[in-house]
Amino acid sequence: MIEQDVRDRILAEPEVILEDRDLMKALIAANERAMGGNIVDLRGIAMERLEGKLDRLEDTHRSVIAAAYENLAGTNQVHRAILQMLDPTSFEEFLVGLSRDVAQTLRLDCVRLVLESVQNAEAPALRKLGDVLYVAEPGFIAEYLAAGKTVAPRPVTLRQTLAASDMLFGEQAGVVRSEALMRLDLGAGRLPGMLVMGSADPHHFKPTQGTDLLAFFAAVFERTMRRWLS
């Protein structure tokens, strides 16, 4: 027999038992054992199915919340990086900040700015700008983005690094495993450019990821570059 004080408490607050999932499972199991093996309790089956649906809904809810927080964090990172990108007062400081401050804010291992030019990449004026700037021959960017495939060019390309990536990342080629490639329109009469972000995590940039934030960052970067070049 149940002790009187426990019985009185259950009768006074029956919802406590109803809200306890484990306790309800134990009561239903005891009821099924009492009925015997020849009787099927449809209420217990229905409850198990409802519990399964509830578990799936809770998992979906947690996934949606986690994705929302991740998107918010990513948006805040991009906004901070853009503000850092707008601070420099000279092109040299702009490039240094790109490879240092912006890369750190976006948690990148490497950032490269690729410019197509007929000028020799070893020219003193270009050499003093550091490793962040990579000067290539005309047509290099389209060829690098296509990677030997016949595909329509996209504003942002996410993928794992290729063998050809070594020439861009230089000393960090052995570290970078995935890359984000953003094609830049530098204005009428100018050859195209490309902003390259590299990460040591091979899954940091994947083709299945959304590119809205990177496209926005590239659009701001593109306009900033036009002002420097003019």
C-alpha positions in Angstrom: 0.0 0.0 0.0 1.1 3.6 -0.7 1.8 5.6 2.4 -1.0 8.0 3.2 1.2 11.2 2.9 2.5 10.1 -0.5 -1.0 9.2 -1.6 -2.4 12.6 -0.4 0.3 14.5 -2.3 -0.3 12.6 -5.5 -4.1 13.3 -5.3 -3.4 16.9 -4.5 -0.9 17.4 -7.4 -1.5 14.7 -10.1 0.0 16.8 -12.8 3.5 16.2 -11.2 3.2 12.6 -12.3 1.8 13.4 -15.7 4.7 15.7 -16.5 7.3 13.1 -15.4 8.1 11.1 -18.6 10.0 8.3 -16.8 7.4 7.8 -14.2 4.6 7.6 -16.7 6.6 5.0 -18.7 7.0 2.9 -15.5 3.2 3.1 -14.8 2.3 2.1 -18.3 4.7 -0.8 -18.3 3.3 -2.0 -14.9 -0.2 -1.7 -16.3 0.7 -3.8 -19.4 2.3 -6.5 -17.2 -0.8 -6.6 -15.1 -3.1 -7.1 -18.2 -1.0 -10.0 -19.4 0.8 -10.8 -22.7 -2.4 -11.5 -24.7 -3.7 -7.9 -24.5 -2.2 -5.0 -26.5 -2.6 -1.6 -24.9 -3.0 0.8 -27.8 -2.6 3.8 -25.5 1.0 2.7 -24.7 1.7 2.3 -28.4 0.2 5.7 -29.1 2.2 7.3 -26.3 5.5 5.8 -27.6 4.8 7.3 -31.1 4.0 10.7 -29.6 7.2 10.5 -27.6 9.2 9.8 -30.7 7.6 12.7 -32.5 8.3 14.9 -29.5 11.9 13.9 -29.5 12.3 14.7 -33.2 10.6 18.0 -32.7 13.0 18.9 -29.9 16.0 17.9 -32.0 14.7 20.1 -34.9 14.1 22.9 -32.5 17.7 22.7 -31.1 19.1 22.5 -34.6 17.2 25.6 -35.7 18.3 27.6 -32.7 21.9 26.5 -33.2 21.8 27.5 -36.8 20.3 30.9 -35.9 23.0 31.6 -33.4 25.7 30.5 -35.9 24.3 32.8 -38.5 24.2 35.7 -36.1 27.7 35.1 -35.0 28.9 34.9 -38.6 27.1 38.2 -39.4 28.7 39.9 -36.5 32.1 38.6 -37.6 31.7 40.0 -41.1 30.5 43.3 -39.8 33.5 43.7 -37.5 35.9 42.7 -40.4 34.3 45.3 -42.7 34.8 48.0 -40.1 38.4 47.0 -39.8 38.8 47.0 -43.5 37.6 50.6 -43.7 39.9 52.0 -41.1 43.3 52.2 -43.0 44.4 55.5 -44.5 46.9 54.0 -47.0 46.8 51.1 -49.4 49.8 49.5 -47.6 48.0 49.6 -44.3 44.9 48.3 -46.0 46.7 45.2 -47.2 48.5 44.6 -43.9 45.2 44.9 -42.0 43.6 42.5 -44.5 46.1 39.7 -43.7 46.3 40.5 -40.0 43.2 42.0 -38.4 40.5 40.9 -40.9 42.0 37.4 -41.1 42.0 37.1 -37.3 38.4 38.4 -37.0 37.1 35.9 -39.6 39.2 33.1 -38.1 41.2 32.5 -41.3 44.7 31.1 -41.7 45.4 33.0 -44.9 44.1 35.9 -47.0 45.3 36.7 -50.5 44.4 39.5 -52.9 44.9 38.4 -56.5 45.3 41.1 -59.2 45.8 40.4 -62.9 48.4 42.7 -64.4 50.8 42.9 -67.3 53.4 44.4 -64.8 56.1 42.2 -63.5 55.2 40.8 -60.1 58.8 41.3 -59.0 58.6 45.1 -59.5 59.7 47.0 -56.3 56.4 48.8 -56.0 54.6 45.5 -55.8 57.2 43.6 -53.8 56.9 46.0 -50.9 53.2 45.3 -50.5 54.0 41.9 -48.9 52.8 38.4 -49.4 49.1 39.3 -49.2 49.2 40.5 -52.8 49.6 38.0 -55.6 50.0 39.4 -59.1 49.1 37.1 -62.0 48.9 37.2 -65.7 45.7 38.1 -67.5 43.3 35.2 -67.6 44.7 33.5 -64.5 41.6 34.2 -62.3 39.1 32.7 -64.7 41.3 29.6 -65.2 41.9 29.2 -61.4 38.1 29.5 -60.6 37.2 27.0 -63.3 39.8 24.4 -62.2 39.7 22.7 -65.5 35.9 22.5 -65.7 33.5 24.1 -68.0 31.2 25.8 -65.5 29.5 29.2 -65.4 31.5 31.6 -63.1 30.0 32.3 -59.7 30.5 35.3 -57.5 31.7 33.1 -54.6 33.2 29.7 -54.9 33.8 27.4 -51.8 35.9 24.3 -52.1 38.9 22.4 -50.8 42.3 23.5 -52.0 43.7 22.2 -55.3 47.3 21.5 -56.4 47.3 24.9 -58.1 46.5 26.6 -54.7 50.2 26.2 -53.6 51.3 29.1 -55.8 48.8 31.4 -54.1 49.4 30.5 -50.5 53.2 30.2 -50.7 54.7 29.3 -47.4 51.2 28.5 -46.0 50.4 26.1 -48.8 51.0 23.1 -46.5 48.5 24.5 -43.9 45.5 25.7 -46.0 43.0 23.0 -46.8 39.9 24.8 -47.9 39.4 28.2 -49.7 36.7 30.8 -50.5 37.2 32.5 -53.8 35.5 35.9 -54.5 35.7 37.3 -58.0 36.1 41.1 -58.0 35.0 43.6 -60.6 37.4 46.5 -60.2 35.7 48.8 -62.6 35.7 49.6 -66.3 39.0 49.3 -68.1 40.6 47.2 -65.3 41.4 43.6 -65.2 39.5 41.5 -62.7 40.7 40.7 -59.2 40.0 37.9 -56.7 39.9 37.8 -52.9 41.0 34.4 -51.5 40.3 33.2 -48.0 42.1 30.1 -46.8 41.5 27.9 -43.8 43.4 24.9 -42.3 40.1 23.2 -41.7 39.2 21.2 -44.8 35.5 21.6 -44.0 35.6 25.3 -43.2 34.6 26.2 -46.7 32.3 23.7 -48.5 30.2 24.0 -51.7 27.0 23.2 -49.7 27.4 26.3 -47.5 25.5 29.6 -48.0 27.5 32.4 -49.5 25.4 35.5 -48.8 27.7 36.9 -46.1 30.8 36.3 -48.2 29.1 37.9 -51.2 28.3 41.0 -49.1 31.9 41.2 -47.8 33.2 40.9 -51.3 30.9 43.6 -52.5 32.2 46.0 -49.8 35.8 44.9 -50.5 35.2 45.5 -54.3 34.1 49.1 -53.8 36.9 49.8 -51.4 39.4 48.5 -53.9 38.0 50.7 -56.6 38.6 53.8 -54.4 42.2 52.8 -53.8 42.9 52.1 -57.4 41.4 55.4 -58.5 
